[in-house]
Each structure stands twice: as structure tokens, then as C-alpha cells.
């Protein structure tokens, strides 16, 4: 069995670093970077993907189309806009999704035409390039199912011409004002997502603070070397060779006559980073309009009669209602035309649910207060 024992030289000598701390992922003005952060960062993935999936689970009309709705929500909230294309799947793959969601990551260029009345360009479609999981490449032209003279909340029923078979739906989170936002992708002049510069910046800062805390806790001591003035060139080279294969965050082994003194220095950054992390997470919660309990994944209550849990649920419902209001005008048309489903009575879905929760909490409070007063009366008697 001794031969199966791993060599100590194979023991990891490097400290794991979050890949999202690499330079490509600590920026806010690139769509690819934002998408990777939204999928991999613990705060942003909860803010985007988990919140969207919860909405799909909450609303009965969305449950049967959970994949479509969640993909659309994730894309539009992250990038500011997306184009949905429905199609008939190939006969050999009938179970494949009947839709595609295109984002700025697939975009080649806008398709435009000149308005004869104003002599100004109109955005009527999109040229896209995409790749499937087998590496096959595709190029496509998609024409919007709504005119540029309509607002995003006024989709029309038919394509612009009968020849346009490649019909798609342009869905926008918030329409831009023609001026690009500093720190945001260049197309922020056209559309802005729920994952804006403020939210992305706070997520990056929180990720960096958390990494510093974890690094400090993983490496509670730094080892440094003090060698004498008479160290020989061979000893110096040997020392450098020992250090070359190891992370500078770790210690290293060398013969006694090579190293004169190794002194441990305690890393005192943990306490400071814990305080900083708490503050940045609180700022992130305030910016996104969601309670801390949502990101931690657990409710914190203060005992009997505490209303903190209900207040947190109400805040989450308010955010979900805001998201739903952005998408309902589009979804009503898409569900009717493409899925044959009529969506109704969702305009105040979460508002009504929040009101019911608050009313129930008030009743529980009154009942608890009555029970408490009754117990005190019995004691006095």
C-alpha cells in the first residue's frame, strides 16, 4: 500500500483564485464579460438567474415554458436587449427547443432601412452568427415582429412584409436615450439592462474583497527568508529553484545550510476584510432592491412576532413585480402568437401577493398580542 501513497511533492502548493478575478472579468463595458459574471458570481447569479427561475416557478403560465422564459429573462436583464426567434425543430430532433435567444454576443450588425418620410434609418432586423454544441456555425437574418416607430411596449401582430419568414421578437429591458453610458457597453445608447454599471461594479468590488478575505484565511502566515551576506551563488540559485515551482503565497523547503532564518508573519487582513465584505454586500443589496436574506439563502428572524421575514418576502415580491412589468407586454404577444397561450391577470401578480402576506402578518401579530395579554391577565389573577 505504501507505493500508492501520493508523493508529497504533488500536494497542491497554490491557493485557488476565483477565475472571475482575472482582468477580462473585472470590467463592466463588455457583454461577454457581463454574461460570464452573471452566470458565475455568487451575488450576480442570484440576482439574475435564480431570481428569474423563481419567477418561472411562481407563475403557473410560465412553468410549462420555463426554459424559454428563464433564458429570455436572463439575456435581457443582463444585456439590455435580446431577439427571440421561434422555429420548427428538425424531424430527427423533435425534442430540441423551438426557440433561440440572440443577444449582443451573437450580433453581426443591425439590418436597417430608410424611412421614406424622414429619410432616417430604421432598425428592422438583425444579422447573427451562432454556433451549436457540435461546433457547427450558422449565419442568419432575423426581421423584427414590430416596427421601429412603435415603443417596446407596443409590439404588432404581423411581420412587416409577407416575404419575411425569419421573424423575431426584439425585447428591450430599458430603452436608451441615444447617449452611451460611461463604463457600460457601447450599445447602452440603444438599451440598458437590469445588470447596470452600478450593480456590476459593486459585484466586482465585493468579489475582490471576498477573495482577499479567503486568501488571508487560507494563508494565515506568510513565510519570508533572510539569508546571510556570505550566501554563495550556488546556494542562491538552489533557493530560487525551490521557490520557482511554488506560489509566493506559500512556504518552500530548502536545506538548513541554504536558509539561515525563516520568520512567520501573521496575516492580519482577515478582520478588516470581513468588515469590508459586510459593507459591500449591504451596498449591493440596497442597489438591487433585495434583502440580504435573499442572497444568503436563509431567512433571519428575531423570534415570535418578528416581521422581518415577511418584510423580506415583500421586498423580493416588489422586485419580481418590477421584472414582470418589463416583460409582460412582450410575453402577452409571444405567448399568444407562438405558444397559443393567453396570459391574463398577471399585471399585479406580486403586488397582490405582497399585500396578502402583509395582511396575514398583521393578523398574526394581533393574534399573538391577544394571546400574550391573555396570559398576563391569568398571571395577575
Residue pairs with C-beta under 8 A, 6 or more apart in sequence:
13 245
13 246
13 247
13 250
14 246
14 247
14 249
14 250
15 215
15 218
15 219
15 247
15 249
15 250
17 211
17 215
18 207
18 211
19 25
19 40
20 26
20 36
20 37
20 40
20 41
20 207
21 207
21 208
21 211
24 30
24 32
24 33
25 33
25 36
25 37
26 204
26 208
27 33
28 34
28 183
28 184
28 197
28 200
28 201
28 204
29 183
29 184
29 185
29 186
30 185
31 79
31 103
31 104
31 105
31 185
32 105
34 78
34 79
34 185
34 193
34 195
34 200
35 78
35 79
35 103
35 105
37 44
37 200
37 203
37 204
38 44
38 45
38 47
38 48
38 49
38 74
38 78
38 195
39 45
39 49
41 203
41 207
42 295
43 203
43 206
43 207
43 281
43 284
43 295
44 195
44 199
44 200
44 203
46 294
46 295
47 195
47 199
47 288
47 290
47 295
48 74
48 77
48 78
48 194
48 195
49 70
49 74
51 290
51 294
51 319
51 320
51 323
52 69
52 70
52 73
52 74
52 77
52 323
53 66
53 70
54 320
55 62
55 69
55 73
55 320
55 323
55 324
56 62
56 63
56 66
56 69
56 70
56 73
57 63
57 66
58 320
58 349
58 350
59 324
59 346
59 349
61 335
61 341
61 343
61 346
62 69
65 335
65 339
65 341
67 97
68 84
68 97
68 99
69 331
71 101
72 82
72 84
72 101
72 171
72 327
73 323
73 327
75 82
75 101
75 103
76 82
76 171
76 172
76 173
76 193
76 326
76 327
77 173
77 193
77 194
77 195
77 323
78 103
78 193
78 194
78 195
79 103
79 104
79 105
79 185
79 191
79 193
80 172
80 173
80 174
80 176
80 185
80 187
80 188
80 190
80 191
80 192
80 193
81 103
81 104
81 170
81 171
81 172
81 173
81 187
81 190
81 191
81 193
82 101
82 102
82 103
82 170
82 171
83 101
83 102
83 103
83 126
83 128
83 142
83 144
83 168
83 169
83 170
83 171
84 99
84 100
84 101
84 102
84 168
84 169
84 171
84 334
85 99
85 100
85 102
85 140
85 142
85 166
85 167
85 168
85 169
86 98
86 99
86 167
86 338
87 98
87 99
87 100
88 98
89 95
89 96
89 97
89 98
90 96
99 338
100 130
102 126
102 128
102 130
102 142
102 168
104 185
104 187
106 128
106 129
106 130
107 126
107 127
107 128
108 126
108 127
108 128
108 129
108 139
109 126
109 127
110 123
110 125
110 126
110 127
111 123
111 124
111 125
111 126
111 127
111 141
111 143
112 121
112 122
112 123
112 124
113 121
113 122
113 124
114 120
114 121
114 122
115 121
115 122
122 147
122 148
122 149
123 144
123 148
124 143
124 144
124 147
124 148
124 160
125 141
125 142
125 143
125 144
125 164
125 166
125 168
126 141
126 142
126 144
126 168
126 170
127 139
127 140
127 141
127 142
128 139
128 140
128 141
128 142
129 137
129 138
129 139
129 140
130 137
130 138
130 140
131 137
131 138
132 138
140 166
141 166
142 166
142 167
142 168
143 159
143 160
143 164
143 166
143 167
143 168
144 160
144 167
144 168
144 169
144 170
145 155
145 156
145 158
145 159
145 167
145 168
145 169
145 170
145 333
145 337
146 152
146 154
146 155
146 156
146 169
146 170
147 156
147 160
150 156
151 175
152 170
152 171
152 172
152 175
152 329
152 330
153 329
154 329
155 169
155 329
155 330
155 333
157 333
157 337
159 167
169 330
169 333
169 334
171 327
171 330
172 191
173 191
173 192
173 193
173 194
173 326
174 191
174 192
174 193
174 326
175 190
175 191
175 192
176 187
176 188
176 189
176 190
176 191
176 192
177 189
178 189
179 189
180 186
180 187
180 188
180 189
181 188
181 189
181 192
181 196
181 197
182 197
183 197
183 201
184 192
184 196
184 197
194 323
194 326
198 287
199 284
199 287
199 288
202 280
202 283
202 284
202 287
203 284
205 280
206 277
206 280
206 281
206 284
209 273
209 276
209 277
209 280
210 273
210 277
212 269
212 273
213 269
213 270
213 273
213 274
213 277
215 249
216 267
216 269
216 270
216 273
217 270
219 249
219 250
219 267
220 266
220 267
220 270
221 264
221 265
221 266
221 267
222 249
222 264
222 265
222 267
223 250
223 251
223 252
223 262
223 263
223 264
223 265
224 262
224 263
224 265
225 239
225 259
225 261
225 262
226 260
226 261
226 263
227 235
227 236
227 239
227 258
227 259
227 260
227 261
228 260
231 258
231 260
235 257
235 258
238 254
238 255
238 258
239 254
239 258
239 259
242 252
242 253
242 254
242 258
243 252
246 252
251 262
281 292
281 295
282 292
284 295
285 291
285 292
285 294
285 295
288 319
289 315
289 318
289 319
289 322
290 315
290 316
290 319
291 311
291 312
291 315
291 316
292 300
293 299
293 300
293 309
293 312
294 312
294 316
299 308
299 309
299 312
300 308
300 309
301 308
301 309
302 308
304 368
305 364
305 365
305 368
305 369
307 361
307 365
310 357
310 358
310 360
310 361
313 354
313 357
314 354
314 357
314 358
317 350
317 351
317 353
317 354
317 357
318 350
318 351
318 354
320 350
321 348
321 349
321 350
321 351
321 354
324 346
324 349
324 350
325 347
328 343
328 346
328 347
331 343
332 343
335 341
335 342
335 343
336 342
336 343
